[in-house]
Amino acid sequence: MKTFLVALVTTVLATGLGVPARAATTHARAALPCAESSGVTRAAALAKIKIWMAGDSTMMNASTCPIGWGSQFAPYFTTDVTVQNSAVGGRSIQTWLYEGNVTSTKNSAGECVLSSTAYSSRWTGMLDTSAGMKTGDYLFIQFGINDGTSACPRHVGSARFKELLGVMASAAKARGAKPIFVTPVAAITCSGSTAVGNRGFVTETKDAATANGVPVIDLHARSVALYNQLKLCPNNGDYTQGAVGAFFCNDHTHFEAAGARQIAALITTALRDQNIGLAAYLA
């Protein structure tokens, strides 16, 4: 039954949004007619840019559940945009940056000790002067779901979390790219008939955005509002059927393709609502 519902919702959404339900690591899509939206005017000719993405499983590419919203992002943009999604499941901001160099030992400040400050290949690739981030590109950063784990190596404290967001933002800016912070997308948690927030590091993400002069998209709040709009609460906790089963995998956190596509749409709406320059590239 769930397979039928997921297929039905995916087909309806793909038809209504005019986008395919296919995902790949790097994407480019056919351009649609230009338009103006929310004060962002599309120029007659736009430079080709790349969107870089850093995050966890709720953002990562996949063709089967769990499917991150980043895998559904490219179809919303013109052919001037390529999407490079480097989100990886199970990562905190620190393990995404340093991978196996984050040990299972905590220091006196309660932070996980690094055995080396060498970056992961995914981040060094973004920093590469030839193939990495360039002027006009954008970097989306979304962490905070795995970072609250009490044990190392995934654990990250509030101050360290904000520090590492700043490190990534500064590196992007130094290369002419424009960072955008994203608060962690909400899981589905119900209080009676109302979906409620359930993530940490929302305030830290906003604080880091202010400190670094970076726009922030509050995906946590927008996703909770979407769940209420779709009336996903109340539910009996069975994520294999009904509207909640069509949106989520068989858990309360990860997405089916239909759900991931709607989360990606929240980001594009925020780009317009917040008058972020990338909105000029929306199809």
C-alpha positions in Angstrom: 0.0 0.0 0.0 2.8 2.4 0.9 4.6 1.8 -2.4 1.3 2.6 -4.3 0.8 5.8 -2.2 4.4 7.0 -2.7 4.2 6.4 -6.4 0.9 8.2 -6.6 2.0 11.2 -4.6 5.3 11.4 -6.5 3.5 11.4 -9.8 1.0 14.1 -8.7 3.8 16.3 -7.3 6.0 15.8 -10.4 3.1 16.7 -12.6 2.0 19.7 -10.5 5.5 21.1 -10.1 6.6 20.3 -13.6 9.8 18.6 -12.5 11.2 15.1 -12.8 11.6 12.8 -9.8 15.2 11.8 -10.7 18.3 12.5 -8.5 22.0 12.5 -9.3 25.2 13.8 -7.7 25.6 16.7 -10.2 22.6 18.2 -12.0 21.7 20.7 -14.6 18.1 21.2 -16.0 16.4 22.8 -19.0 15.6 26.4 -18.7 12.0 27.7 -18.4 10.7 31.2 -19.3 12.2 34.0 -17.2 10.2 35.9 -14.6 10.4 38.3 -11.8 9.6 37.2 -8.2 9.7 38.8 -4.8 11.9 41.7 -6.0 14.6 39.6 -7.6 14.9 40.4 -11.2 16.4 37.9 -13.6 19.0 39.5 -15.9 18.9 39.0 -19.6 22.0 36.8 -19.4 23.2 35.2 -16.2 26.6 33.8 -15.5 26.8 30.0 -15.1 27.2 29.1 -11.4 27.4 26.1 -9.2 25.4 25.4 -6.0 27.5 23.5 -3.5 25.8 21.6 -0.7 27.1 20.4 2.7 24.8 18.5 5.1 23.5 15.2 6.4 21.1 12.5 5.3 18.1 14.9 5.1 20.0 16.7 2.3 22.0 13.9 0.6 21.5 12.4 -2.8 19.7 9.0 -3.0 17.4 7.2 -5.4 15.6 5.3 -2.6 14.6 6.1 0.9 16.1 8.0 2.6 16.1 10.7 0.0 17.5 14.1 0.9 15.9 17.3 -0.3 19.2 18.3 -2.0 18.6 15.5 -4.5 15.4 17.2 -5.6 16.9 20.7 -5.8 18.3 21.1 -9.3 15.0 20.9 -11.3 13.9 24.2 -9.8 16.7 26.1 -11.5 17.7 27.0 -15.1 20.5 25.5 -17.1 22.8 28.2 -15.8 23.0 26.3 -12.5 24.7 23.0 -11.7 24.2 21.4 -8.3 27.0 19.6 -6.5 25.5 17.8 -3.5 28.1 16.6 -1.1 25.8 15.9 1.9 26.5 12.6 3.6 24.3 10.6 6.0 25.1 10.4 9.7 27.5 13.4 9.7 27.7 16.3 12.2 29.3 19.5 10.9 32.6 18.3 12.4 32.7 14.8 11.0 31.6 16.2 7.6 34.6 18.5 7.7 37.2 16.2 9.3 35.7 12.7 8.7 37.9 10.0 10.4 40.2 12.6 12.1 37.5 13.1 14.7 38.3 10.8 17.6 36.0 9.2 20.2 37.7 11.1 23.0 36.5 14.4 24.5 38.8 17.1 25.7 38.3 19.1 29.0 35.9 21.4 27.2 33.7 18.5 26.3 34.5 18.6 22.6 35.7 15.7 20.5 39.4 15.6 20.0 40.9 15.8 16.4 43.7 13.5 15.6 44.5 15.8 12.7 43.2 19.0 11.3 43.3 17.7 7.7 40.0 18.2 6.0 37.9 15.5 4.4 38.2 15.1 0.6 34.7 16.6 0.1 35.7 19.9 1.7 39.2 20.0 0.2 37.4 19.5 -3.2 35.3 22.6 -2.6 38.3 24.6 -1.5 40.3 23.6 -4.6 41.4 26.7 -6.5 40.8 25.1 -9.8 37.8 22.8 -9.4 36.2 24.2 -6.2 34.0 27.2 -5.3 34.3 30.2 -7.4 32.9 33.8 -7.7 29.2 33.7 -8.0 28.7 30.2 -6.6 26.5 29.4 -3.6 27.2 27.1 -0.6 24.3 25.7 1.3 25.2 24.4 4.8 22.7 22.4 6.9 23.7 20.5 10.0 22.4 20.1 13.5 20.6 16.8 13.5 23.5 14.5 14.4 25.5 17.1 16.2 23.5 16.8 19.4 24.7 13.2 20.0 26.3 13.0 23.4 29.1 10.7 22.3 32.1 11.4 20.1 32.8 11.4 17.2 29.5 13.1 16.2 29.1 15.3 19.2 29.5 19.0 18.7 28.9 21.7 21.3 27.1 24.9 20.6 30.2 27.1 20.5 32.1 24.7 18.3 29.1 24.4 16.0 28.9 28.1 15.5 32.7 28.3 15.1 32.7 25.7 12.3 29.8 27.4 10.5 32.0 30.5 10.5 35.0 28.6 9.2 32.9 27.3 6.2 31.3 30.7 5.5 34.7 32.5 5.6 36.2 29.9 3.2 33.4 30.3 0.8 33.5 34.1 0.9 37.3 34.0 0.3 36.7 32.3 -3.0 33.9 34.6 -4.0 31.1 32.2 -3.2 28.0 33.1 -1.2 27.2 30.9 1.8 23.6 30.3 3.0 22.9 28.7 6.3 19.9 26.4 6.7 18.4 25.4 10.1 17.9 21.6 10.5 14.7 20.3 8.9 12.2 19.1 11.4 11.2 15.5 11.9 7.4 14.8 12.3 6.5 15.2 16.0 2.9 15.7 17.0 1.3 17.4 20.0 -2.3 16.3 19.4 -3.3 17.5 16.0 -0.4 20.0 15.7 3.1 19.3 14.4 5.8 20.9 16.6 9.5 21.7 16.4 12.0 19.1 17.6 15.5 20.1 16.6 18.5 21.6 18.3 21.0 24.0 16.8 18.3 26.2 15.3 19.3 29.2 17.5 23.0 28.4 16.9 22.5 28.4 13.2 20.8 31.8 13.3 23.3 33.3 15.7 26.2 32.2 13.4 24.4 33.7 10.4 24.2 37.0 12.2 27.8 36.9 13.3 29.1 36.1 9.9 26.7 38.2 7.8 25.2 35.2 6.1 21.6 34.7 5.1 19.8 32.0 7.0 16.8 30.0 5.8 14.8 28.7 8.8 13.9 25.3 7.3 13.0 24.0 10.7 10.1 26.5 11.1 9.1 26.2 7.4 9.0 22.4 7.6 6.9 22.4 10.7 4.5 24.8 9.0 4.3 22.5 6.0 3.5 19.4 8.1 0.6 21.3 9.7 -0.6 22.5 6.3 -0.6 18.9 5.1 -2.3 17.8 8.3 0.3 15.1 9.1 -0.8 15.2 12.7 -2.2 13.4 14.5 -0.9 10.1 13.4 -0.6 6.7 15.0 3.2 6.4 14.4 2.8 4.1 11.5 5.0 5.6 8.8 4.2 2.9 6.2 0.8 4.2 5.1 -1.4 7.3 4.6 -0.2 10.8 4.0 2.6 10.6 6.5 3.8 7.3 5.0 3.9 8.9 1.5 6.0 11.8 2.8 8.4 10.0 5.2 10.4 6.8 5.1 9.5 4.2 7.7 10.7 6.6 10.5 9.8 10.1 11.6 12.9 11.8 10.1 13.8 10.8 6.5 12.0 11.5 3.3 10.4 9.6 0.4 11.0 11.4 -3.0 7.6 13.2 -2.7 8.5 14.5 0.7 12.0 15.5 -0.3 10.6 17.4 -3.3 8.3 19.4 -1.1 11.1 20.3 1.3 13.3 21.5 -1.6 10.4 23.6 -2.7 10.4 25.3 0.8 14.0 26.4 0.1 13.1 27.9 -3.2 10.2 29.7 -1.7 12.5 31.1 1.0 15.0 32.3 -1.7 12.2 34.4 -3.1 10.7 35.5 0.2 14.0 36.6 1.5 15.1 38.3 -1.7 18.3 36.1 -1.9 20.1 36.7 -5.2 20.1 33.0 -6.1 16.3 33.4 -6.7 17.2 35.0 -10.1 18.2 31.6 -11.3 14.9 29.8 -10.5 13.2 28.4 -13.5 
